[in-house]
Amino acid sequence: MFQADRLAKFIFVDEPELALDTPKNHWGFLDYNGLLELSEKLRANLPLGMKNMIENTQADPGMDTSDLVKASSTGNPDFQADLLINHGVTDWHTVVKSITLPTLVISGDGHFFNADLIKAVHQDIPNSQFEYFEHFGHFLFFEDPEHFNQVVHDFTKN
């Protein structure tokens, strides 16, 4: 799926191989019922659902995220709710292990995923690089844009 015929490099930003909290994946985002509940909140009121989700996944609760919430709330609520469910239940372990492209895995420590889940992505991709953002949450590009952009630039320029 992510091979050299269409891509030269690949970057995972705070994405585990499986986001769903299961008996074998204890540090996932939400369990199945929680995932369905959140998707219904997005369907019912996308701006409020996005605001709650973003506020609960950032490291600094005092940060003004109104621009991020506004930009994230412009899509179709049904599509975004379905996308969230699909993202949550899809297990990417086999696909991740097949990646041969140069890969950068980026994670922060202040969010809903246990950092070990993100480190597992790095460990499952031979010769991948891992960049850890201490004291930042899920929206690394928003919370620490200068550092994030520099890390991505350095990885992609070679």
Contacts in CASP RR format, 6 or more apart in sequence:
PFRMAT RR
TARGET T0000
AUTHOR 0000-0000-0000
METHOD contacts of the structure
MODEL  1
MFQADRLAKFIFVDEPELALDTPKNHWGFLDYNGLLELSEKLRANLPLGM
KNMIENTQADPGMDTSDLVKASSTGNPDFQADLLINHGVTDWHTVVKSIT
LPTLVISGDGHFFNADLIKAVHQDIPNSQFEYFEHFGHFLFFEDPEHFNQ
VVHDFTKN
1 95 0 8 1.000
1 98 0 8 1.000
2 10 0 8 1.000
2 95 0 8 1.000
2 99 0 8 1.000
2 101 0 8 1.000
3 99 0 8 1.000
3 100 0 8 1.000
3 101 0 8 1.000
4 100 0 8 1.000
4 101 0 8 1.000
7 101 0 8 1.000
8 101 0 8 1.000
8 102 0 8 1.000
9 101 0 8 1.000
9 102 0 8 1.000
9 103 0 8 1.000
9 104 0 8 1.000
9 155 0 8 1.000
9 156 0 8 1.000
10 99 0 8 1.000
10 101 0 8 1.000
10 102 0 8 1.000
10 103 0 8 1.000
10 104 0 8 1.000
11 103 0 8 1.000
11 104 0 8 1.000
11 105 0 8 1.000
11 106 0 8 1.000
11 152 0 8 1.000
11 155 0 8 1.000
12 103 0 8 1.000
12 104 0 8 1.000
12 105 0 8 1.000
12 106 0 8 1.000
12 118 0 8 1.000
12 121 0 8 1.000
13 106 0 8 1.000
13 140 0 8 1.000
13 141 0 8 1.000
14 106 0 8 1.000
14 107 0 8 1.000
14 108 0 8 1.000
14 111 0 8 1.000
14 113 0 8 1.000
14 118 0 8 1.000
14 137 0 8 1.000
14 138 0 8 1.000
14 140 0 8 1.000
15 118 0 8 1.000
15 121 0 8 1.000
16 28 0 8 1.000
16 113 0 8 1.000
16 117 0 8 1.000
16 118 0 8 1.000
16 120 0 8 1.000
16 121 0 8 1.000
17 91 0 8 1.000
17 92 0 8 1.000
17 93 0 8 1.000
17 96 0 8 1.000
17 117 0 8 1.000
17 120 0 8 1.000
17 121 0 8 1.000
17 124 0 8 1.000
18 25 0 8 1.000
18 28 0 8 1.000
18 88 0 8 1.000
18 90 0 8 1.000
18 91 0 8 1.000
18 92 0 8 1.000
18 93 0 8 1.000
18 117 0 8 1.000
19 28 0 8 1.000
19 29 0 8 1.000
19 87 0 8 1.000
19 88 0 8 1.000
19 113 0 8 1.000
20 28 0 8 1.000
20 29 0 8 1.000
20 30 0 8 1.000
20 31 0 8 1.000
20 32 0 8 1.000
20 35 0 8 1.000
20 88 0 8 1.000
20 89 0 8 1.000
21 27 0 8 1.000
21 28 0 8 1.000
21 29 0 8 1.000
21 30 0 8 1.000
21 31 0 8 1.000
22 28 0 8 1.000
22 31 0 8 1.000
25 117 0 8 1.000
26 114 0 8 1.000
27 113 0 8 1.000
27 114 0 8 1.000
27 116 0 8 1.000
27 117 0 8 1.000
28 112 0 8 1.000
28 113 0 8 1.000
28 114 0 8 1.000
28 117 0 8 1.000
29 35 0 8 1.000
29 88 0 8 1.000
29 112 0 8 1.000
29 113 0 8 1.000
30 37 0 8 1.000
30 38 0 8 1.000
30 88 0 8 1.000
32 89 0 8 1.000
35 84 0 8 1.000
35 85 0 8 1.000
35 88 0 8 1.000
35 89 0 8 1.000
36 85 0 8 1.000
38 49 0 8 1.000
38 53 0 8 1.000
38 84 0 8 1.000
39 81 0 8 1.000
39 82 0 8 1.000
39 84 0 8 1.000
39 85 0 8 1.000
40 81 0 8 1.000
41 48 0 8 1.000
41 49 0 8 1.000
41 52 0 8 1.000
42 49 0 8 1.000
42 50 0 8 1.000
42 53 0 8 1.000
42 77 0 8 1.000
42 80 0 8 1.000
42 81 0 8 1.000
42 84 0 8 1.000
43 77 0 8 1.000
43 78 0 8 1.000
43 81 0 8 1.000
44 77 0 8 1.000
46 73 0 8 1.000
46 75 0 8 1.000
46 77 0 8 1.000
46 80 0 8 1.000
47 69 0 8 1.000
47 70 0 8 1.000
47 73 0 8 1.000
50 69 0 8 1.000
50 72 0 8 1.000
50 73 0 8 1.000
51 65 0 8 1.000
51 69 0 8 1.000
54 65 0 8 1.000
54 68 0 8 1.000
54 69 0 8 1.000
54 72 0 8 1.000
54 139 0 8 1.000
55 61 0 8 1.000
55 65 0 8 1.000
56 112 0 8 1.000
57 111 0 8 1.000
57 112 0 8 1.000
57 137 0 8 1.000
57 138 0 8 1.000
57 139 0 8 1.000
58 65 0 8 1.000
58 111 0 8 1.000
58 137 0 8 1.000
58 138 0 8 1.000
58 139 0 8 1.000
58 142 0 8 1.000
58 143 0 8 1.000
59 108 0 8 1.000
59 109 0 8 1.000
59 110 0 8 1.000
59 111 0 8 1.000
59 135 0 8 1.000
59 136 0 8 1.000
59 137 0 8 1.000
59 143 0 8 1.000
60 143 0 8 1.000
63 143 0 8 1.000
65 139 0 8 1.000
65 142 0 8 1.000
68 139 0 8 1.000
68 142 0 8 1.000
93 124 0 8 1.000
96 121 0 8 1.000
96 124 0 8 1.000
96 125 0 8 1.000
97 124 0 8 1.000
97 125 0 8 1.000
99 125 0 8 1.000
99 128 0 8 1.000
100 126 0 8 1.000
102 127 0 8 1.000
102 128 0 8 1.000
102 129 0 8 1.000
102 155 0 8 1.000
103 125 0 8 1.000
103 127 0 8 1.000
103 128 0 8 1.000
103 129 0 8 1.000
104 128 0 8 1.000
104 129 0 8 1.000
104 130 0 8 1.000
104 131 0 8 1.000
104 151 0 8 1.000
104 152 0 8 1.000
104 155 0 8 1.000
105 118 0 8 1.000
105 119 0 8 1.000
105 121 0 8 1.000
105 122 0 8 1.000
105 125 0 8 1.000
105 128 0 8 1.000
105 129 0 8 1.000
105 130 0 8 1.000
105 131 0 8 1.000
106 130 0 8 1.000
106 131 0 8 1.000
106 132 0 8 1.000
106 133 0 8 1.000
106 140 0 8 1.000
106 148 0 8 1.000
106 151 0 8 1.000
107 113 0 8 1.000
107 115 0 8 1.000
107 118 0 8 1.000
107 119 0 8 1.000
107 130 0 8 1.000
107 131 0 8 1.000
107 132 0 8 1.000
107 133 0 8 1.000
108 115 0 8 1.000
108 118 0 8 1.000
108 132 0 8 1.000
108 133 0 8 1.000
108 134 0 8 1.000
108 136 0 8 1.000
108 137 0 8 1.000
108 138 0 8 1.000
108 140 0 8 1.000
109 115 0 8 1.000
109 132 0 8 1.000
109 133 0 8 1.000
109 134 0 8 1.000
109 135 0 8 1.000
109 136 0 8 1.000
109 137 0 8 1.000
110 135 0 8 1.000
110 136 0 8 1.000
110 137 0 8 1.000
111 137 0 8 1.000
111 138 0 8 1.000
112 138 0 8 1.000
113 138 0 8 1.000
115 132 0 8 1.000
119 130 0 8 1.000
121 128 0 8 1.000
122 128 0 8 1.000
122 129 0 8 1.000
122 130 0 8 1.000
129 155 0 8 1.000
131 151 0 8 1.000
133 140 0 8 1.000
133 143 0 8 1.000
133 144 0 8 1.000
133 147 0 8 1.000
133 148 0 8 1.000
136 143 0 8 1.000
136 144 0 8 1.000
137 143 0 8 1.000
140 148 0 8 1.000
141 148 0 8 1.000
141 149 0 8 1.000
END
